Amino acid sequence: GHLLNNDGQESKAVDCYQHALKLKPDMAEAWNNLGLIMRRRQVFNEALRCFQKAIESHPDLTEAYYNLGKLFYQSDQIEKAISSFKRVLELKPDSADAHIKLADIMQARSLPDKALGHYHEALAIEPLSAELNNKIGNLYKHDREWKSALKHFYRAVELKPDMPDAHFNLGYVYGELGDTAKAIQFYRRVLEIEPDSSETLNNLAALMASQNRLEDAIQL
């Protein structure tokens, strides 16, 4: 089933998992993998049943709790999602993915301090993640903590030089700090990576207009 699923033969994989579960009803991995397919198909009640069966068969299966959390999140059952992700961390404290999901939820709930705590925990586990550095920088940017924001945005572009979001954020912060030259430099770098970024074009044009470089702004 696993090989068929990875090969894109989803229907055949379902048949294999179901056959395996008839022979061995407590095969937790098969329940979990079947749940993933049902979630992709948006058959949420069946996916829920599969993940719960996986946990019933193997109460310490972190993947099942994580997938259950994602399912609850998708269906707007946020408290249940939080409980599932916290259970993952009880079983596997070094799960960066669970910390990230909890951070995303806290950020959506306008709880930036809690979000930041989980993102930092995730970064301690995955220190070479450009995406995490960018996420953390965004929270500091939102709070206008420019020095901390710059530190993480610079780390993000160091780890992933072609990451447009981090270059954009550097441009934004330098614009707020009044360093127009550096802001323009980073916005131009974004456009080298994503020439059609309308937000970058607009910000760059506004900066150039503020410097009375109207012809340059118009040419953008």
Legacy VTK file of the C-alpha trace (Angstrom):
# vtk DataFile Version 3.0
C-alpha trace
ASCII
DATASET POLYDATA
POINTS 220 float
0.000 0.000 0.000
2.747 2.394 0.939
4.610 1.887 -2.340
1.432 2.271 -4.390
0.505 5.431 -2.485
3.936 6.957 -3.109
3.615 5.992 -6.767
0.362 7.943 -7.075
-1.831 4.842 -7.317
-4.152 5.967 -4.551
-7.145 3.703 -5.229
-4.960 0.587 -5.325
-3.254 1.741 -2.126
-6.647 2.023 -0.404
-7.482 -1.540 -1.467
-4.153 -2.780 -0.079
-4.573 -0.988 3.249
-8.134 -2.250 3.640
-7.062 -5.803 2.837
-4.179 -5.568 5.331
-6.555 -4.292 8.021
-8.908 -7.219 7.475
-5.993 -9.526 8.178
-4.600 -7.447 11.029
-7.110 -4.892 12.388
-4.609 -3.334 14.812
-2.072 -2.300 12.131
-1.686 1.333 13.218
0.450 2.442 10.284
-2.126 1.186 7.791
-4.904 3.077 9.603
-2.769 6.224 9.641
-1.904 5.993 5.935
-5.514 5.285 5.032
-6.512 8.344 7.063
-4.094 10.490 5.079
-5.704 9.392 1.826
-9.196 10.072 3.188
-8.114 13.516 4.345
-6.724 14.288 0.892
-10.057 13.184 -0.539
-11.774 15.452 2.012
-13.737 12.541 3.449
-13.220 13.979 6.914
-15.400 11.613 8.974
-13.641 8.581 7.540
-10.229 10.202 7.993
-11.130 10.913 11.619
-12.145 7.290 12.154
-8.878 6.059 10.619
-6.645 8.286 12.751
-8.579 7.359 15.885
-8.204 3.675 15.015
-4.460 4.211 14.537
-4.212 5.773 17.989
-6.362 3.031 19.515
-3.979 0.450 18.027
-0.810 2.348 18.914
-1.419 5.012 21.623
2.078 6.479 21.205
1.957 6.935 17.428
2.919 10.603 17.101
2.187 10.696 13.359
-1.459 9.836 14.002
-1.866 12.596 16.601
-0.183 15.064 14.258
-2.403 14.090 11.342
-5.442 14.223 13.601
-4.427 17.750 14.618
-4.180 18.818 10.981
-7.589 17.290 10.293
-9.162 19.161 13.216
-7.483 22.368 12.063
-8.844 21.917 8.527
-12.354 21.458 9.917
-12.076 24.506 12.245
-12.034 22.438 15.427
-9.177 24.506 16.780
-9.238 23.433 20.439
-9.088 19.778 19.411
-6.261 20.603 17.008
-4.318 22.281 19.811
-4.830 19.263 22.077
-3.599 16.913 19.354
-0.461 18.936 18.631
0.278 19.233 22.352
-0.046 15.462 22.626
2.552 15.137 19.858
4.943 17.254 21.930
4.299 15.140 25.034
5.337 12.067 23.061
8.008 13.727 20.947
9.291 17.010 22.435
11.592 17.595 19.452
8.752 17.752 16.902
9.405 21.005 15.074
6.287 20.446 12.957
4.013 20.379 16.014
5.594 23.569 17.384
5.084 25.250 14.008
1.418 24.251 13.846
0.833 25.536 17.374
2.673 28.750 16.528
0.537 29.249 13.422
-2.620 28.796 15.504
-1.417 31.230 18.173
-0.519 33.785 15.528
-3.983 33.448 13.960
-5.439 34.017 17.437
-3.416 37.235 17.831
-1.232 35.713 20.543
2.187 36.719 19.168
4.150 35.958 22.344
2.926 32.352 22.414
3.479 32.042 18.665
7.016 33.370 19.021
7.738 30.875 21.794
6.735 27.929 19.635
8.607 29.243 16.590
11.775 29.640 18.666
11.340 26.088 19.990
11.029 24.857 16.411
14.083 26.855 15.359
16.131 25.314 18.153
15.247 21.926 16.648
15.752 23.014 13.025
18.348 25.828 13.185
18.969 25.758 9.429
15.379 26.593 8.475
15.149 29.778 6.412
11.352 29.604 6.595
11.348 29.602 10.406
13.735 32.529 10.545
11.460 34.412 8.184
8.366 33.589 10.263
10.086 34.772 13.446
11.296 37.905 11.696
7.733 38.639 10.597
6.503 38.554 14.186
9.248 40.946 15.268
8.449 43.130 12.245
4.806 43.250 13.284
5.876 44.485 16.729
8.315 46.975 15.132
11.258 45.290 16.845
13.478 46.107 13.890
16.810 44.861 15.226
15.465 41.372 15.992
13.532 41.300 12.725
16.660 42.159 10.710
18.670 39.474 12.485
16.244 36.742 11.425
15.626 38.052 7.902
19.375 38.212 7.269
19.724 34.675 8.597
16.931 33.548 6.270
18.643 34.948 3.146
21.967 33.542 4.325
20.384 30.089 4.460
18.295 30.546 1.313
19.689 33.327 -0.900
16.815 33.149 -3.410
14.031 33.501 -0.839
11.953 36.445 -2.091
9.871 36.870 1.076
12.947 37.436 3.244
14.439 39.948 0.785
11.088 41.737 0.647
10.961 41.883 4.436
14.470 43.320 4.583
13.393 45.975 2.093
10.318 46.753 4.160
12.263 47.089 7.435
14.906 49.341 5.911
12.131 51.455 4.412
10.621 51.854 7.882
14.055 52.723 9.280
14.494 55.417 6.630
17.405 53.708 4.903
16.002 54.116 1.413
19.135 52.957 -0.404
19.140 49.581 1.355
15.380 49.236 0.987
15.678 49.762 -2.780
18.573 47.299 -2.924
16.514 44.511 -1.345
13.373 45.268 -3.329
15.430 45.076 -6.532
16.712 41.694 -5.384
13.120 40.493 -4.989
12.408 41.538 -8.555
15.407 39.584 -9.799
13.771 36.494 -8.292
10.113 37.379 -8.935
9.904 40.046 -11.657
6.091 40.239 -11.453
5.807 40.895 -7.706
3.263 43.732 -7.728
3.678 44.552 -4.027
7.436 44.906 -4.490
6.971 47.071 -7.581
4.545 49.327 -5.706
6.844 49.700 -2.680
9.859 50.354 -4.872
7.986 52.954 -6.917
6.848 54.714 -3.731
10.412 54.836 -2.405
11.754 56.238 -5.657
8.982 58.821 -5.819
9.861 59.877 -2.264
13.377 60.582 -3.534
11.980 62.632 -6.445
13.127 59.877 -8.840
9.812 60.095 -10.650
11.147 58.896 -14.020
12.599 55.754 -12.412
9.310 55.171 -10.564
7.279 55.512 -13.750
9.556 53.074 -15.621
8.779 50.376 -13.046
LINES 1 221
220 0 1 2 3 4 5 6 7 8 9 10 11 12 13 14 15 16 17 18 19 20 21 22 23 24 25 26 27 28 29 30 31 32 33 34 35 36 37 38 39 40 41 42 43 44 45 46 47 48 49 50 51 52 53 54 55 56 57 58 59 60 61 62 63 64 65 66 67 68 69 70 71 72 73 74 75 76 77 78 79 80 81 82 83 84 85 86 87 88 89 90 91 92 93 94 95 96 97 98 99 100 101 102 103 104 105 106 107 108 109 110 111 112 113 114 115 116 117 118 119 120 121 122 123 124 125 126 127 128 129 130 131 132 133 134 135 136 137 138 139 140 141 142 143 144 145 146 147 148 149 150 151 152 153 154 155 156 157 158 159 160 161 162 163 164 165 166 167 168 169 170 171 172 173 174 175 176 177 178 179 180 181 182 183 184 185 186 187 188 189 190 191 192 193 194 195 196 197 198 199 200 201 202 203 204 205 206 207 208 209 210 211 212 213 214 215 216 217 218 219
